[in-house]
Amino acid sequence: MNPRIESLEKMLDGPRDGALLRFSLGNEYLKAGEPAKAAAAFQAAVDRDPNYSAAWKALGKALAEADDPSAALAAYDRGIAVAEAKGDIQAAKEMNVFAKRLRKARP
């Protein structure tokens, strides 16, 4: 197993567990080519901090890579709303682009 993933997993459910830890774990799973596990970690991050726009963006990406375009679009839509509400314009723009690409690719 990937030592970075192993290290992060050891911290789960401990005093340092939180949105950032789950986000970091999700990124490592994505790098390791495990989008479904990444999506679960990113979902846990937004469950802990629903205003974490970077985690919403990453959740959409992971779901798209896991071949779940409907869930990816839902994550992007929620992430866009969160990002716009907190003035995170760049994240909202990026998620709009990704969502538009997904919508075009759908049959």
C-alpha positions, 0 to 999 in steps of 0.5 A: 500500500501507498505509505502516504495513504497508510499514514493518512488513514492512521489519522482517521477518527483521531483528534486530527480527523477533519475536512482537511485530512479527508481532502488530503486522503482523497487527493492521494487516492486520486493520484493512486488511480482509485477514484471511488475511494477518493470520492468517498474521502471527498464526500467525508470532507464536505460532510464535515465542512459543507463550505469547502469549495475545493473539496466539492470540486475534487469530489466532482472530479473523482466521481467523474473519473469513477464513471458516475457523471450524474453524481459528479454534476450534482457535486459540481452544482453544489460546489458552484453554489458554495463557491459563489456564496463565499466569493471563491470565484475561481473555484466556481469558474473551474467547476462550471467548466468541468460541469459543462464538459460533462453535460456535453459528453452525456448522450 
